[in-house]
Amino acid sequence: MARYFVRRLLTMLLTMFIVSVAVFGIVEVAPGNVARNMLGAFATPAQEASMARQLGLTRPVVTRYISWLLGSDWQASPVVGYPLTETVSAQGLVANSQQWWEVLPNGELAQWTVDGGKLYRLVRQPDGSTQKALDESSWKSSPEGEIYFWGVDTSNHAARWVRGSKEIEYDYNYSGWVQKTDAPVEYIPLSKGLLRGEAGMSLRYKAPVSDVIGRRILNSFVLASLAMLFSIPTAVALGLLAGLNEGKLVDRIISIGGLITAGSPDFATGILLTMVFAIGLKVLPGATVYTSENAILKDPRMLVLPVLTASLVEIGYVLRITRASVVEVMNSMYVRTAILKGLTYRQVVLRHVLRNAMMAPITVIMLHINWFIGGLVVVESVFGFPGLGNFILNAALYKDVYAIEAGAMVLIILAVGTQLVADLVYSLINPRIRYA
């Protein structure tokens, strides 16, 4: 058993690596332009090119993938000539503002900027502020006669300035376009990488992906957990009831109901429920509006329609699988033998039918856990629910590659992890199953 789980864990890591490479490659060749999405339709080619350089999109795709996975600080440190470190502090409205610095030989943390053609060093003070000082002696000369300097700028890049280049940098913030002269000619966006706890910066939200996606995962987990707690026991009970009464009226009613719910699209079910309970009866809200992190606790009714919509499709599907499995087990030879030996109907069902009939439904349920977390895109879109599925959809439309990668990693961990749990449950239900 131990060997089996070790092999599965290694397979899980290999699967995650292959998926990350595939997603990164697909996003790379997909139509769309990240810089254009960020800047809008009225951005000039010069502004678009400047933003692409700042985001590191002009770097080779393999280099960008390695930087996303392993970080880029170790790549930039030999270039700038000093070790790099990251500080996290509160700045304005940002609770976890991240800043990269060079660690000087005397232990000071420094950044650089060029103003009026002159190089300035910004040294971090104990209170978090910076002290600006002229540092013209740090310019270097290349064999070609170019006067340049590599250093960490104030925007979390390892940047290369060239004296006299008159490079123009275009930046877009909440106040509009900001144009800066004496800008770097080359950028390396700094990050620690996914394996060191940072999934990169979200290009859409301009914040660390780990900060943005964390709340979305929690929201989807709440929605998925409630949907599963309602749908799975209901579906198994109805499927068991239908299978034990094969061909009878109750079986036909349950089977037809399961076909209807399983065959109805999520968006149609959600709209129908909204029209009935929100618009018609006015007993439930028709949208999930998060005004605060505790919005659900203040008004749990917001979750009723999304949970019911997600549950109905699952109930119909698992119900049908459970019914078919129960019918197959009831017609098996060992069940007939148990009945002929004098066991009561209750004993046959509890000891033989229920345990063996649950093998197929468990497989389906474990597979659908992944769907419950990330596949509820339609349900979340219909009700405006801020979950992981909706997050990945918007990231794909925006071509926010780091957000897409992080979402894909969460889903693949769920997919492979739930199958590992399913194998363990198999061995507990059926002692004949052993893993070598």
Helices and strands as residue ranges (DSSP letters): H 2-29, H 34-39, H 45-54, H 61-70, H 73-80, E 84-91, E 94-103, E 109-115, E 118-124, E 130-134, G 136-138, E 140-141, E 147-152, E 157-162, E 169-173, E 176-180, E 186-189, G 194-196, E 201-202, E 207-208, H 209-244, H 249-263, H 266-273, I 274-280, H 295-298, G 300-303, H 304-330, H 333-340, H 345-348, I 349-353, H 354-357, H 359-374, H 377-383, H 388-398, H 401-429
